[in-house]
Amino acid sequence: MKRSTGLNHTHDPAAISWVDSAQQPGCDFPIQNLPWGVFQRRDAGDGFRGCVAIGDQVLDLRALAISGVFTGAALQAAQAASQPSLNTFMAMGPAAWQALRHAVFGLLSDGASAQTRAMVSLSLVPQSQAEMGLPARIGDYTDFYTSIYHATNIGKLFRPDNPLLPNYTWVPIGYHGRASSVMVSGHGFKRPSGQICPPGATEPVFSACKRLDWELELGVFVGTGNALGSPVALDEAEDHVFGVCLLNDWSARDIQAWEYQPLGPFLSKNFATTVSPWVVSMEALAPYRQALQRPDGKTNDLAYLSSDHNTAHGALDIQLTIGLTSEAMRAADLPVHNVCQTSYRHAYWTLAQMVAHHTVNGCNLQPGDLLGTGTLSGPTLDQAGALIELTQGGKVPLTLPSGEQRTFLLDGDEVTLRGWCERPGTARIGFGSCIAQVQPAAI
Ligand code: CA
């Protein structure tokens, strides 16, 4: 693969699939995308296995691997991807991921023979009949803080005179999150309870969270790991990245405000994280690369965080939206109300810099590890990726189409993240959606 662009025949915008729904306008899953996931047939309980999205269908990789349509490296990759999670396939590395992507592309393209189509059709399941699972067994989850706009907006709320701490432009800041509470889209979660220190009080009370928020992020699944003590060089970092999904880092702002100093977020973040089921590969994202653009123009990163390739091609233009519905809106059949649109291209630190920084001290990443980008707020307030920014710390409520107002989330609220890439001369590809609903607190 040419590192400069990484483009090949699977990115051809003129390519079409014999699966007609892949050509529907606005479809997230045309043949140029082919994201990875795991699924089982809903109600059949026939076991999770790896799959690929095409149009409104799921392509069952286990069934295909058994059918005899694959050979060589693609067959080995498909057999690994037949397991209930993708960790083994993730560990195989970019050559295996590309071999299977290109083989699947050939099977689904309109150039495939009638015999091939007939055989592959047997491995297609409508997405409406598929129950999606978590793509990987996630060993470790780390959340970064790569939007300088988010860091500044949040910093202003806590430190009006000194919003951005001086290390921000030198260190890709992160913290170790909790893997056990990462859930796939479609699973609700209970509002957390915990210690809250009311405004003006000197002692905390125990309460259900009253300032429940979302955070619009991307999730990065690690593919091949690195050995303990062996840092990953910046220009090798993307070879360790299996792909990208949508991620919602649910946040209890009142619990966070009381607990976050001195060691950072703990119970305010680890009660739930939602990811989308489809993982879009770095190969599929190649047409949407762009130069790193920083508002301060900083170019003097330390050497381990700096390369010509990263500067020229390290950013990704992924469009992102946040939508909200309340119980009343759904009862009235009102559509999802979008409250934010932004792009991943505004991030201060690239995905490769996240991986290089995470491992520079010798920390070992493992297949299936999950990295969050941090809240991806853009330069203006309507591009803010969290309610605490959109409502200016809870002071300026949002008004919903039902007439209801929100400063923070109420029980029954449902949040939908979406993402897609489009650029003239390329196909549009999408991430599907990342949805979850807030349920009442347990205590
Ligand atoms: Ca976060």
Residues whose N, C-alpha, C, O or C-beta is under 5 A from the ligand:
A	BS01	CA	D143 F144 E215 D249 G374 T375
